[in-house]
Amino acid sequence: MNKNLRIRFALTISLIVLITGLSSFINSEKNIQAETTGELTFTVRTVTANGNYSPKHVLAIWIEDANGFVKTRKAMANQRKQYLYTWYAASNYNEVDAITGSTLTSHQTHTISWDCKDLNGDLVPDGDYTVYVEFTDKHAQGPLYSIVFTKGPNAQTYTPADETNFKDLELIYEPLVSSFTYVSNELEVTFTNNSVGADSYEWNFGDGSTSTDENPVYTYSTTGTYTVALTATAGSNSTSYEEEIVITSTDISNIIPAKAITHWPNPTDGNITIALANSNKLAHVNIYSGEGRLIESISSMEKVILLNLSNEPSGMYFINVVTGKRTYSTKLIRN
């Protein structure tokens, strides 16, 4: 192979590798979907189809998505399950985690639940899912019913009209969502729990303290920036939400006296010089307004940092410095 051919061959291989990698990246990006934790409850009462073996019958209830079978929730058919043609075609008799039993001797109400997890115990992506119910009281295809719901952050309730062989239908999907808002007054913070579908809660206030109250009121020991996390739980399912909050105070006694921070002039007309004692450590410097709005954020290992608040209105500001595990705060007046 001459030199030109070798070069062309190498370029072709490189191009193929590049296209393959780009395609994989694009496909992986497409596959990133939201996965809301939630609980589905479905209820149905079956009515005889007057088959040869009625009222005896076999029955299956299962879940499918756009790609096919997801999970069986109930299979009452130790024998003659081969006549549940639709369920068999979808599941190949898969009964992992399902309620199972023998042939039913009478028609009744069935209630199943689904924790929105697949056969591997993994949470399934948000999207449309179909609940199927099939029964037969003869050696042939029997009645089949299906209902579609959308798994996501919004709760859903359906009560479809009765059908000949399926009555008292109800589908309830309740997402499990963790969320909160808060209002601060000096060092005291009132948290409002906006979670959906949970029956217990665990708070982490970001300073080592925790609470299981639904709507806690918590007092921090000092000003600073804290990451607050709320874990909402329903049964075996749980989901978490966290938010960074800024605690400021107009009371100088609540601010840590910090020789680690020196700044001048104070008051200032806009230009500020901040000197850090620990210049050998990475420092995260945040400037907040008196209302807690982040004005400026800098990460530096320099001993002296220059800032300009000339475009900010007059008032009180806070300088917050985090070095390692220590947080320092001090007050600044803008003329």
Secondary structure, DSSP 8 states (H G I E B T S, - for coil): --HHHHHHHHHHHHHHHHHHHHHHHHHHHHT------EEEEEEEEE-----TTTT-BEEEEEEEETTEEEEEEEEE-SSSGGG-HHHHHHHTT--TT-EEES-BSS--EEEEEE-SB-TTS-B--SEEEEEEEEEESSSS---EEEEEEEESSS-EEE-----SSEEEEEEEEEE-B--EEEEEETTEEEEEE--BS-SEEEEE-SSS-EE--SS-EEE-SS-EEEEEEEEEEETTEEEEEEEEEEE--S-GGGS---TTEEEE-SSBSSEEEEEES-TTS-EEEEEEETTS-EEEEEEE--SEEEEE-TTS-SEEEEEEEEETTEEEEEEEEE-
